[in-house]
Amino acid sequence: MQNKALNRKGGGAEEVEQNSEREVGEMDNVITKTSSSSADSDITPPPPTSHLPPKKEPGGWRSVKYILGNESFEKLASMGLIANLTVYLQTRFNMDGIQLVNVFNIWSGSTNVTPLLGAFLSDTYLGRFRTLIFGSTASFLDPIAKNQSTGSSESSIWVLDCLPLELEGVRPCNIAFGADQFDTRTEKGRAQLESFFNWWYFSFTVALVIALTVVVYVQTNVSWVIGYGIPAVCLLFSIVIFLIGKHTYIITKPQGTVFVDLAKVIVAACKKRAMSLESTPEHSFYDPPLIESDQRVKTLDHTNMFKFFDKAALIADPSELDDKGLAKNSWRLCSVQQVEQLKLVIGLVPVWITGIGCFITMDQMNTFGLMQAIQSDNKIHNFKIPPGWMGLSSMICLSAWIFIYEQIYLPHAKKKVKKEC
């Protein structure tokens, strides 16, 4: 009995030992699983690989193609409205002689003044992108208004007032907005900008030729409604193309009009007119670094022409600068950059004066020339030449001279300059 009891006790002890070993094994498994899970959590998973292409930077030719498309359709439409305006006023509103010439000249003068207002609003408040949208929308309303016109004098005046609003927004901003897409601080950017001007004038000329041929022919020989409907459709295309490329544009914020800076230089130079520049060292001129918003603008070097305006940048007294070295009164002390900008504008004055005689002749062609064409025999066999084709010869000559200048003269001139250097 004692042996049986001892055997039972021993068996119980063995069971206890087996149970304890089993518990220890389970604890080891728990510890092993916990440690392995913590080790797994310490391993950082590799970042997911992105198969998306790198984001393209705005600006450059990627943006310019939309701007050129907008310019081509807009110019085709606007010239389609202008080229045949004399014939339109004579046939639809019975204007003749002096009255027609006066109306056209007054209207033409207003269309050349309003871009100055558009440039001011663009540089100061709206920016070039918004101004272009405003001008394109106004131009879209103009041919629609012509089609809805009933022939009354009131409606004709409203119609003539629409196009100056368009030119106010488009003329001063289109080519400047295209130039904003290039970094002119680099040699590559300057070369691309020069190429952009070539393509801009090419698209401009092609649009004029199409407007003076196809659109004018439809207006004269088919229907005025269809003839002014074509510019409306072209303007719609120009707006759509311009908006499609919005994500590719470099849109600069308005930084104030340059006309104010030019006025500041003139006023500051006049205030210091009694000062002499002969014994003034170069470091006495106020030449601060460009602000962040002007970093894409090329820094202009100081030149010796029009020295009178250099007095505007002359530091006459150290008290003219604040603690940061900036001018306290911008109407008394201007930077060298502002002075050189005024010098560049003055250098363009002879070109402007030379163009006066050319444009006076062209304006006479749009009035008296078209009136002569209307009264003349313009039939060749069974084909009647539209009077609006009078301006086609000048556009063809312009296209030919642009081609000769860009493709023949400039390459030879550049090669000659390189050889001399």
C-alpha positions as CSV (number, residue, x, y, z in Angstrom):
1,M,0.0,0.0,0.0
2,Q,2.8,2.2,0.9
3,N,4.5,1.4,-2.4
4,K,1.3,2.2,-4.3
5,A,1.1,5.5,-2.5
6,L,4.7,6.2,-3.3
7,N,4.1,5.3,-6.9
8,R,1.1,7.7,-7.0
9,K,3.1,10.5,-5.4
10,G,5.9,9.9,-7.9
11,G,3.5,9.8,-10.8
12,G,2.0,13.1,-9.6
13,A,5.4,14.6,-9.4
14,E,6.2,13.5,-12.8
15,E,2.9,15.0,-14.1
16,V,3.7,18.3,-12.4
17,E,7.2,18.3,-13.9
18,Q,5.7,17.6,-17.4
19,N,3.1,20.3,-17.0
20,S,5.7,22.8,-15.8
21,E,7.9,21.9,-18.8
22,R,5.0,22.3,-21.1
23,E,4.2,25.8,-19.6
24,V,7.9,26.8,-19.9
25,G,7.8,25.6,-23.6
26,E,4.7,27.6,-24.2
27,M,6.3,30.7,-22.6
28,D,9.3,30.2,-24.8
29,N,7.1,30.1,-27.8
30,V,5.3,33.3,-26.7
31,I,8.6,35.0,-26.1
32,T,10.0,33.8,-29.4
33,K,6.9,35.0,-31.3
34,T,6.9,38.3,-29.5
35,S,10.6,38.9,-30.2
36,S,10.2,37.9,-33.8
37,S,7.2,40.2,-34.2
38,S,9.1,43.1,-32.6
39,A,12.1,42.3,-34.9
40,D,9.7,42.4,-37.9
41,S,8.3,45.7,-36.7
42,D,11.8,47.2,-36.5
43,I,12.3,46.4,-40.2
44,T,11.2,49.5,-42.2
45,P,9.4,48.5,-45.4
46,P,11.0,49.9,-48.6
47,P,9.3,53.0,-50.0
48,P,6.9,52.3,-52.9
49,T,8.5,52.8,-56.3
50,S,6.8,55.5,-58.3
51,H,6.3,54.9,-62.0
52,L,5.1,58.4,-62.7
53,P,7.2,60.6,-65.0
54,P,9.0,63.6,-63.4
55,K,6.9,66.7,-63.3
56,K,7.7,69.1,-66.1
57,E,8.7,72.6,-65.3
58,P,6.4,75.4,-66.6
59,G,7.5,77.7,-69.4
60,G,9.6,77.2,-72.5
61,W,8.3,76.0,-75.8
62,R,5.8,73.8,-74.0
63,S,3.9,76.9,-73.1
64,V,4.7,79.0,-76.2
65,K,2.9,76.7,-78.6
66,Y,-0.4,77.5,-76.9
67,I,0.4,81.2,-76.9
68,L,1.2,81.1,-80.6
69,G,-2.0,79.3,-81.3
70,N,-4.0,81.9,-79.3
71,E,-2.2,84.7,-81.2
72,S,-2.7,83.2,-84.7
73,F,-6.5,82.7,-84.3
74,E,-6.9,86.0,-82.5
75,K,-5.0,87.9,-85.2
76,L,-6.9,86.1,-87.9
77,A,-10.2,87.2,-86.3
78,S,-9.3,90.8,-85.5
79,M,-7.8,91.5,-88.9
80,G,-10.9,89.8,-90.4
81,L,-12.9,92.5,-88.6
82,I,-10.7,95.4,-89.4
83,A,-9.6,94.8,-93.0
84,N,-13.1,95.2,-94.5
85,L,-14.5,97.7,-92.1
86,T,-14.6,100.5,-94.6
87,V,-16.7,98.5,-97.0
88,Y,-18.9,97.3,-94.2
89,L,-19.7,100.9,-93.0
90,Q,-20.4,102.0,-96.6
91,T,-22.6,99.1,-97.6
92,R,-24.5,98.6,-94.3
93,F,-24.7,102.1,-92.9
94,N,-24.6,104.2,-96.1
95,M,-21.5,106.2,-94.9
96,D,-19.6,107.9,-97.7
97,G,-16.8,110.4,-98.2
98,I,-15.6,112.5,-95.3
99,Q,-17.9,111.0,-92.8
100,L,-16.6,107.5,-93.4
101,V,-13.0,108.7,-93.3
102,N,-13.5,110.5,-90.0
103,V,-15.3,107.6,-88.3
104,F,-12.6,105.2,-89.4
105,N,-9.7,107.4,-88.4
106,I,-11.2,108.2,-84.9
107,W,-11.9,104.6,-84.3
108,S,-8.4,103.6,-85.5
109,G,-6.8,106.2,-83.2
110,S,-8.8,104.9,-80.2
111,T,-7.6,101.3,-80.9
112,N,-4.0,102.5,-80.8
113,V,-4.5,104.4,-77.5
114,T,-6.3,101.8,-75.5
115,P,-3.4,99.4,-75.4
116,L,-1.5,101.9,-73.2
117,L,-4.3,101.6,-70.7
118,G,-4.3,97.9,-71.0
119,A,-0.5,97.8,-70.4
120,F,-1.0,99.9,-67.2
121,L,-3.8,97.7,-65.9
122,S,-1.8,94.5,-66.7
123,D,1.4,95.7,-65.0
124,T,-0.3,97.2,-62.0
125,Y,-3.4,95.2,-61.1
126,L,-4.5,92.3,-63.3
127,G,-1.3,90.7,-64.6
128,R,-0.8,89.6,-68.2
129,F,-2.7,86.3,-68.0
130,R,-6.0,87.9,-66.7
131,T,-5.7,90.8,-69.1
132,L,-5.4,88.4,-72.1
133,I,-8.5,86.6,-70.9
134,F,-10.4,89.9,-70.6
135,G,-9.3,91.1,-74.1
136,S,-10.0,87.8,-75.8
137,T,-13.5,87.7,-74.2
138,A,-14.2,91.2,-75.4
139,S,-13.0,90.4,-78.9
140,F,-15.4,87.4,-78.9
141,L,-18.3,89.6,-78.3
142,D,-17.5,92.0,-81.2
143,P,-18.4,89.8,-84.2
144,I,-21.4,88.5,-82.4
145,A,-22.6,92.1,-82.0
146,K,-22.0,92.8,-85.7
147,N,-24.2,89.8,-86.6
148,Q,-27.0,91.0,-84.2
149,S,-26.7,94.5,-85.5
150,T,-29.9,95.7,-87.2
151,G,-28.2,98.5,-89.1
152,S,-29.0,101.4,-86.8
153,S,-26.4,104.0,-85.9
154,E,-26.7,103.2,-82.2
155,S,-25.8,99.6,-82.8
156,S,-22.9,100.5,-85.1
157,I,-21.4,102.7,-82.5
158,W,-21.6,99.9,-79.9
159,V,-20.0,97.5,-82.3
160,L,-17.1,99.8,-83.0
161,D,-16.5,100.3,-79.3
162,C,-16.0,96.6,-78.7
163,L,-12.8,96.0,-80.7
164,P,-10.7,98.7,-78.8
165,L,-11.5,96.8,-75.6
166,E,-10.1,93.7,-77.2
167,L,-7.0,95.4,-78.4
168,E,-6.6,97.0,-75.0
169,G,-6.1,93.6,-73.5
170,V,-4.4,91.5,-76.2
171,R,-2.0,93.9,-77.9
172,P,0.2,94.9,-75.0
173,C,0.3,91.4,-73.3
174,N,0.4,88.6,-75.9
175,I,4.0,88.9,-77.0
176,A,5.2,90.0,-73.5
177,F,3.4,87.0,-71.9
178,G,5.3,84.8,-74.4
179,A,8.6,86.4,-73.5
180,D,7.9,85.6,-69.8
181,Q,8.1,81.9,-70.6
182,F,11.9,82.1,-71.2
183,D,14.8,82.7,-68.8
184,T,16.7,85.5,-70.5
185,R,19.5,85.2,-67.9
186,T,21.0,82.2,-69.8
187,E,22.3,82.0,-73.3
188,K,19.8,79.2,-74.1
189,G,16.9,81.3,-72.9
190,R,18.0,84.3,-75.0
191,A,18.3,82.2,-78.1
192,Q,14.9,80.7,-77.5
193,L,13.4,84.1,-77.0
194,E,14.8,85.3,-80.4
195,S,13.4,82.2,-82.0
196,F,10.0,82.9,-80.4
197,F,9.9,86.4,-81.9
198,N,10.6,84.9,-85.3
199,W,7.8,82.4,-85.0
200,W,5.4,85.0,-83.5
201,Y,5.9,87.3,-86.5
202,F,5.6,84.3,-88.9
203,S,2.2,83.3,-87.4
204,F,1.2,86.9,-87.3
205,T,1.8,87.4,-91.0
206,V,0.2,84.1,-92.0
207,A,-2.9,85.0,-90.1
208,L,-3.1,88.4,-91.9
209,V,-2.8,86.8,-95.3
210,I,-5.6,84.4,-94.5
211,A,-7.8,87.1,-93.1
212,L,-7.2,89.4,-96.1
213,T,-8.0,86.6,-98.6
214,V,-10.5,84.1,-97.3
215,V,-12.4,86.1,-94.7
216,V,-12.6,89.3,-96.8
217,Y,-13.8,87.3,-99.8
218,V,-16.6,85.6,-97.8
219,Q,-17.7,89.0,-96.3
220,T,-17.9,90.7,-99.7
221,N,-19.2,88.0,-102.0
222,V,-21.1,85.6,-99.8
223,S,-22.6,87.0,-96.6
224,W,-21.7,89.5,-93.9
225,V,-23.2,87.3,-91.3
226,I,-21.0,84.3,-92.3
227,G,-18.1,86.6,-92.8
228,Y,-18.2,87.9,-89.3
229,G,-19.2,84.5,-87.9
230,I,-15.8,83.1,-89.0
231,P,-13.9,85.6,-86.8
232,A,-16.2,84.7,-83.9
233,V,-15.4,81.0,-84.3
234,C,-11.6,81.8,-84.5
235,L,-11.8,83.9,-81.4
236,L,-13.5,81.0,-79.6
237,F,-10.7,78.7,-80.6
238,S,-8.1,81.2,-79.4
239,I,-9.7,81.4,-76.0
240,V,-10.0,77.6,-75.7
241,I,-6.4,77.0,-76.8
242,F,-5.1,79.6,-74.4
243,L,-7.0,78.1,-71.4
244,I,-5.9,74.6,-72.3
245,G,-2.3,75.6,-71.8
246,K,-2.9,77.3,-68.4
247,H,-1.1,74.6,-66.4
248,T,2.1,75.1,-68.5
249,Y,2.4,78.9,-68.1
250,I,4.8,80.9,-66.0
251,I,2.3,83.5,-64.6
252,T,4.1,86.5,-63.0
253,K,2.4,88.7,-60.5
254,P,1.8,92.4,-61.3
255,Q,4.7,94.4,-60.1
256,G,3.7,97.9,-61.0
257,T,3.9,99.8,-64.2
258,V,7.3,100.7,-65.8
259,F,5.9,104.2,-66.6
260,V,6.1,105.1,-62.9
261,D,9.8,104.0,-62.8
262,L,10.5,106.1,-65.9
263,A,8.9,109.1,-64.3
264,K,10.9,108.6,-61.1
265,V,14.2,108.7,-63.1
266,I,13.2,111.9,-64.9
267,V,12.1,113.6,-61.6
268,A,15.2,112.5,-59.7
269,A,17.6,113.6,-62.5
270,C,15.9,117.0,-62.6
271,K,16.3,117.4,-58.8
272,K,20.0,116.7,-59.0
273,R,20.6,118.6,-62.3
274,A,23.1,120.9,-60.6
275,M,25.4,118.1,-59.6
276,S,28.5,117.1,-61.6
277,L,29.3,113.5,-62.8
278,E,32.9,114.2,-64.0
279,S,34.6,113.4,-60.6
280,T,32.1,110.8,-59.5
281,P,33.5,107.3,-59.1
282,E,31.5,104.3,-60.3
283,H,30.8,103.1,-56.8
284,S,28.8,106.2,-56.0
285,F,25.9,105.1,-58.1
286,Y,23.0,103.3,-56.4
287,D,23.0,99.8,-57.7
288,P,21.2,97.4,-55.3
289,P,20.6,93.7,-56.2
290,L,17.4,92.8,-57.9
291,I,14.5,91.9,-55.8
292,E,13.1,88.3,-55.8
293,S,10.3,89.1,-58.2
294,D,12.7,90.5,-60.8
295,Q,15.2,87.6,-60.7
296,R,14.2,86.5,-64.2
297,V,15.0,89.9,-65.6
298,K,18.5,90.5,-67.0
299,T,20.6,93.0,-65.0
300,L,21.5,96.0,-67.2
301,D,25.0,97.3,-67.1
302,H,25.8,100.9,-66.7
303,T,26.3,102.8,-70.0
304,N,27.7,106.2,-70.9
305,M,24.9,107.4,-73.2
306,F,22.4,110.0,-71.9
307,K,24.6,110.8,-68.9
308,F,22.2,113.4,-67.6
309,F,19.9,110.7,-66.3
310,D,22.8,109.0,-64.4
311,K,22.3,111.8,-61.8
312,A,19.1,110.0,-60.7
313,A,21.3,107.1,-59.5
314,L,23.9,109.3,-57.9
315,I,24.2,109.0,-54.2
316,A,24.7,112.6,-53.2
317,D,24.5,112.0,-49.5
318,P,24.7,108.8,-47.4
319,S,21.5,109.9,-45.6
320,E,19.6,109.0,-48.8
321,L,20.0,105.3,-47.8
322,D,18.4,103.6,-44.9
323,D,20.0,101.1,-42.5
324,K,19.6,98.3,-45.1
325,G,21.2,100.3,-47.8
326,L,18.0,100.9,-49.7
327,A,16.8,104.3,-51.0
328,K,14.5,106.2,-48.6
329,N,12.9,108.3,-51.3
330,S,12.5,106.6,-54.7
331,W,11.6,109.9,-56.3
332,R,15.0,111.3,-55.5
333,L,17.3,108.2,-55.7
334,C,16.8,105.6,-58.4
335,S,18.7,102.4,-59.2
336,V,21.1,102.0,-62.1
337,Q,18.6,99.4,-63.5
338,Q,15.8,102.0,-63.6
339,V,18.1,104.5,-65.3
340,E,19.2,102.1,-68.0
341,Q,15.6,101.1,-68.7
342,L,14.8,104.7,-69.4
343,K,17.8,105.0,-71.7
344,L,16.6,101.9,-73.7
345,V,13.1,103.5,-74.1
346,I,14.7,106.8,-75.3
347,G,16.8,104.8,-77.8
348,L,13.5,103.5,-79.3
349,V,12.2,107.0,-80.0
350,P,13.9,107.4,-83.4
351,V,12.3,104.1,-84.5
352,W,8.8,105.3,-83.4
353,I,9.3,108.5,-85.2
354,T,10.3,106.7,-88.4
355,G,7.2,104.5,-88.2
356,I,4.9,107.5,-88.1
357,G,5.2,108.2,-91.9
358,C,4.8,104.5,-92.7
359,F,1.6,104.1,-90.6
360,I,0.1,107.3,-92.0
361,T,0.4,105.9,-95.5
362,M,-1.1,102.6,-94.4
363,D,-4.1,104.3,-92.7
364,Q,-4.8,106.2,-95.9
365,M,-4.9,103.0,-97.8
366,N,-7.5,101.6,-95.5
367,T,-9.8,104.6,-96.2
368,F,-9.2,106.4,-99.5
369,G,-7.6,103.4,-101.1
370,L,-10.5,101.1,-100.4
371,M,-13.0,103.8,-101.5
372,Q,-11.1,104.0,-104.8
373,A,-11.2,100.2,-105.1
374,I,-15.0,100.2,-104.5
375,Q,-15.6,102.7,-107.3
376,S,-13.2,101.0,-109.8
377,D,-13.7,98.1,-112.2
378,N,-12.5,95.2,-110.1
379,K,-13.6,92.3,-112.4
380,I,-11.2,89.9,-114.1
381,H,-13.4,87.9,-116.5
382,N,-16.1,86.5,-114.2
383,F,-14.2,86.9,-111.0
384,K,-14.8,90.0,-108.9
385,I,-11.8,91.1,-106.7
386,P,-13.0,92.2,-103.2
387,P,-11.9,95.8,-102.4
388,G,-10.5,94.5,-99.1
389,W,-7.7,92.8,-101.0
390,M,-6.1,96.2,-101.3
391,G,-4.0,95.5,-98.2
392,L,-2.9,92.1,-99.4
393,S,0.1,93.4,-101.3
394,S,1.6,95.1,-98.3
395,M,1.2,91.9,-96.2
396,I,2.9,89.8,-98.9
397,C,5.8,92.3,-99.0
398,L,6.0,92.2,-95.2
399,S,6.2,88.4,-95.2
400,A,8.9,88.5,-97.9
401,W,11.0,91.0,-96.0
402,I,10.6,89.1,-92.7
403,F,11.8,85.9,-94.5
404,I,14.8,87.8,-96.1
405,Y,15.8,89.4,-92.8
406,E,15.5,86.3,-90.6
407,Q,16.7,83.6,-93.0
408,I,19.3,85.5,-95.1
409,Y,20.5,88.7,-93.5
410,L,20.8,87.7,-89.9
411,P,22.6,84.4,-90.4
412,H,25.2,86.1,-92.7
413,A,25.6,89.0,-90.2
414,K,26.2,86.7,-87.3
415,K,28.8,84.7,-89.2
416,K,30.6,87.9,-90.2
417,V,30.6,89.1,-86.6
418,K,32.0,85.8,-85.4
419,K,34.8,86.0,-88.0
420,E,35.7,89.5,-86.9
421,C,35.8,88.5,-83.3
